[in-house]
Amino acid sequence: MATELLLDSTPMHRLFASVRLATPSDVPHIQKLIHQLAEFERLAHHCSATEGSLSSILFNSPPFQSFTVFILEISSNPFQSTLPHPLFSPITQTLTFNLPIHDTEKETFRSINDDGIDAVVAGFILFFPNYSTFLSKPGFYVEDLFVRKCYRRKGLGKMLLSAVAAQAVKMGYGRVEWTVLDWNVNAIKFYEEMGANVLQERRICRLTDEALQTHGNANN
Amino acid sequence: MATELLLDSTPMHRLFASVRLATPSDVPHIQKLIHQLAEFERLAHHCSATEGSLSSILFNSPPFQSFTVFILEISSNPFQSTLPHPLFSPITQTLTFNLPIHDTEKETFRSINDDGIDAVVAGFILFFPNYSTFLSKPGFYVEDLFVRKCYRRKGLGKMLLSAVAAQAVKMGYGRVEWTVLDWNVNAIKFYEEMGANVLQERRICRLTDEALQTHGNANN
């Protein structure tokens, strides 16, 4: 009985989440989210993503064949079931929690979607195919995963990553990979709880800027 | 005069190296090289690359748009200057050294090339495009770099990596990346001497096998 009383006295807030393929009209939101991610990682001074540079590289190939973006939308109304996309049907989820979410950037991230639903863009995931010679199978590499601050700790990052994993399984791919900073213990714990292995021995090597140019010219 | 005497008394061996785009007829050699690489990394038990699986994934897109292979060939005769490939002209180099190379697998790796040159396949590099959101530019990710044992320590690994770097510069790309095992100090030294940064803080996360399947099914 005590449990029922507790449940009755707790106000329940309900929101609806949807993961869908990005379209060219999402580029302004994607650009803003990339800059928020750069600020979070204290790398904003390295971030040169513009709407123009994103438009020039996204949407040049069919989804999943090259650089692909999923958009996370949140609404207080259920998402309508529209005609399924031939390559990806949106994934929806209902969220319930005790405290309402106060989104101070609601207007900035108001979404334009086909359903006419009043929704906001809450996050994104950018990924592209990679290849494992040993598995002899392609996989997906996740370059960016980001959920806006007021929507964090509600399983939405996992929802985005799972959507990519589901797509990998659907396509018969062998892996999903991404990177994490070794001091980001919360992220590492989260990823390990999802079943990911963190490769402790492997380091990324990067040739960029002048060093890249030098090698680029060496063979000419 | 002493220098001249020394030069005169040193037998000089000369070989010619060429880096060219792989063709479907290279698949049997690529498969054997991948297995040698797996043995070198003591991962042969994880290696499932077959000629069939390689053929199904390579050569489906124009070079550089997806998974791409450069082949390293060695010959005792200079490579003829053939008509340049519209997307990639072979890079050639002359090697001189004091001791002859004894290649016990010469017959296995005898190359079939358009020039009619008697050449052997000595190595390969497999790479594909990736994308940096912060740079807002694509790059190349090198999945595999391998030179057969008897041809090592002659600058040929660098020749293959530089060929990819040159292609990245040509296409206006921002980076070339790959990974190294943290205990492979010789490789790390080699890469750092080439001007690469080894990212110490970043770890790769990998979702594969059952953990991948679980997330793949979670949204269904």
Chai-1 contact restraints between the chains, C-beta under 6 A:
chainA,res_idxA,chainB,res_idxB,connection_type,confidence,min_distance_angstrom,max_distance_angstrom,comment,restraint_id
A,I34,B,T133,contact,1.0,0.0,6.0,A-B,restraint_1
A,H46,B,F134,contact,1.0,0.0,6.0,A-B,restraint_2
A,C47,B,F134,contact,1.0,0.0,6.0,A-B,restraint_3
A,S48,B,S136,contact,1.0,0.0,6.0,A-B,restraint_4
A,A49,B,T133,contact,1.0,0.0,6.0,A-B,restraint_5
A,A49,B,S136,contact,1.0,0.0,6.0,A-B,restraint_6
A,S53,B,S136,contact,1.0,0.0,6.0,A-B,restraint_7
A,F67,B,Y131,contact,1.0,0.0,6.0,A-B,restraint_8
A,I91,B,N219,contact,1.0,0.0,6.0,A-B,restraint_9
A,F128,B,Y131,contact,1.0,0.0,6.0,A-B,restraint_10
A,Y131,B,F67,contact,1.0,0.0,6.0,A-B,restraint_11
A,Y131,B,F128,contact,1.0,0.0,6.0,A-B,restraint_12
A,Y131,B,E143,contact,1.0,0.0,6.0,A-B,restraint_13
A,T133,B,I34,contact,1.0,0.0,6.0,A-B,restraint_14
A,T133,B,A49,contact,1.0,0.0,6.0,A-B,restraint_15
A,T133,B,E143,contact,1.0,0.0,6.0,A-B,restraint_16
A,T133,B,D144,contact,1.0,0.0,6.0,A-B,restraint_17
A,F134,B,H46,contact,1.0,0.0,6.0,A-B,restraint_18
A,F134,B,C47,contact,1.0,0.0,6.0,A-B,restraint_19
A,S136,B,S48,contact,1.0,0.0,6.0,A-B,restraint_20
A,S136,B,A49,contact,1.0,0.0,6.0,A-B,restraint_21
A,S136,B,S53,contact,1.0,0.0,6.0,A-B,restraint_22
A,E143,B,Y131,contact,1.0,0.0,6.0,A-B,restraint_23
A,E143,B,T133,contact,1.0,0.0,6.0,A-B,restraint_24
A,D144,B,T133,contact,1.0,0.0,6.0,A-B,restraint_25
A,S162,B,H215,contact,1.0,0.0,6.0,A-B,restraint_26
A,S162,B,A218,contact,1.0,0.0,6.0,A-B,restraint_27
A,S162,B,N219,contact,1.0,0.0,6.0,A-B,restraint_28
A,A165,B,L207,contact,1.0,0.0,6.0,A-B,restraint_29
A,A165,B,L212,contact,1.0,0.0,6.0,A-B,restraint_30
A,A165,B,H215,contact,1.0,0.0,6.0,A-B,restraint_31
A,A165,B,G216,contact,1.0,0.0,6.0,A-B,restraint_32
A,A166,B,G216,contact,1.0,0.0,6.0,A-B,restraint_33
A,A166,B,N219,contact,1.0,0.0,6.0,A-B,restraint_34
A,V169,B,G216,contact,1.0,0.0,6.0,A-B,restraint_35
A,R175,B,R206,contact,1.0,0.0,6.0,A-B,restraint_36
A,R175,B,T208,contact,1.0,0.0,6.0,A-B,restraint_37
A,V176,B,L207,contact,1.0,0.0,6.0,A-B,restraint_38
A,E177,B,I204,contact,1.0,0.0,6.0,A-B,restraint_39
A,E177,B,R206,contact,1.0,0.0,6.0,A-B,restraint_40
A,W178,B,C205,contact,1.0,0.0,6.0,A-B,restraint_41
A,T179,B,R202,contact,1.0,0.0,6.0,A-B,restraint_42
A,T179,B,I204,contact,1.0,0.0,6.0,A-B,restraint_43
A,V180,B,R203,contact,1.0,0.0,6.0,A-B,restraint_44
A,V180,B,C205,contact,1.0,0.0,6.0,A-B,restraint_45
A,L181,B,E201,contact,1.0,0.0,6.0,A-B,restraint_46
A,D182,B,E201,contact,1.0,0.0,6.0,A-B,restraint_47
A,D182,B,R203,contact,1.0,0.0,6.0,A-B,restraint_48
A,Y191,B,C205,contact,1.0,0.0,6.0,A-B,restraint_49
A,G195,B,A211,contact,1.0,0.0,6.0,A-B,restraint_50
A,A196,B,C205,contact,1.0,0.0,6.0,A-B,restraint_51
A,A196,B,L207,contact,1.0,0.0,6.0,A-B,restraint_52
A,N197,B,R206,contact,1.0,0.0,6.0,A-B,restraint_53
A,V198,B,R203,contact,1.0,0.0,6.0,A-B,restraint_54
A,V198,B,C205,contact,1.0,0.0,6.0,A-B,restraint_55
A,L199,B,I204,contact,1.0,0.0,6.0,A-B,restraint_56
A,E201,B,L181,contact,1.0,0.0,6.0,A-B,restraint_57
A,E201,B,D182,contact,1.0,0.0,6.0,A-B,restraint_58
A,R202,B,T179,contact,1.0,0.0,6.0,A-B,restraint_59
A,R202,B,I204,contact,1.0,0.0,6.0,A-B,restraint_60
A,R203,B,V180,contact,1.0,0.0,6.0,A-B,restraint_61
A,R203,B,D182,contact,1.0,0.0,6.0,A-B,restraint_62
A,R203,B,V198,contact,1.0,0.0,6.0,A-B,restraint_63
A,I204,B,E177,contact,1.0,0.0,6.0,A-B,restraint_64
A,I204,B,T179,contact,1.0,0.0,6.0,A-B,restraint_65
A,I204,B,L199,contact,1.0,0.0,6.0,A-B,restraint_66
A,I204,B,R202,contact,1.0,0.0,6.0,A-B,restraint_67
A,C205,B,W178,contact,1.0,0.0,6.0,A-B,restraint_68
A,C205,B,V180,contact,1.0,0.0,6.0,A-B,restraint_69
A,C205,B,Y191,contact,1.0,0.0,6.0,A-B,restraint_70
A,C205,B,A196,contact,1.0,0.0,6.0,A-B,restraint_71
A,C205,B,V198,contact,1.0,0.0,6.0,A-B,restraint_72
A,R206,B,R175,contact,1.0,0.0,6.0,A-B,restraint_73
A,R206,B,E177,contact,1.0,0.0,6.0,A-B,restraint_74
A,R206,B,N197,contact,1.0,0.0,6.0,A-B,restraint_75
A,L207,B,A165,contact,1.0,0.0,6.0,A-B,restraint_76
A,L207,B,V176,contact,1.0,0.0,6.0,A-B,restraint_77
A,L207,B,A196,contact,1.0,0.0,6.0,A-B,restraint_78
A,T208,B,R175,contact,1.0,0.0,6.0,A-B,restraint_79
A,A211,B,G195,contact,1.0,0.0,6.0,A-B,restraint_80
A,L212,B,A165,contact,1.0,0.0,6.0,A-B,restraint_81
A,H215,B,S162,contact,1.0,0.0,6.0,A-B,restraint_82
A,H215,B,A165,contact,1.0,0.0,6.0,A-B,restraint_83
A,G216,B,A165,contact,1.0,0.0,6.0,A-B,restraint_84
A,G216,B,A166,contact,1.0,0.0,6.0,A-B,restraint_85
A,G216,B,V169,contact,1.0,0.0,6.0,A-B,restraint_86
A,A218,B,S162,contact,1.0,0.0,6.0,A-B,restraint_87
A,N219,B,I91,contact,1.0,0.0,6.0,A-B,restraint_88
A,N219,B,S162,contact,1.0,0.0,6.0,A-B,restraint_89
A,N219,B,A166,contact,1.0,0.0,6.0,A-B,restraint_90
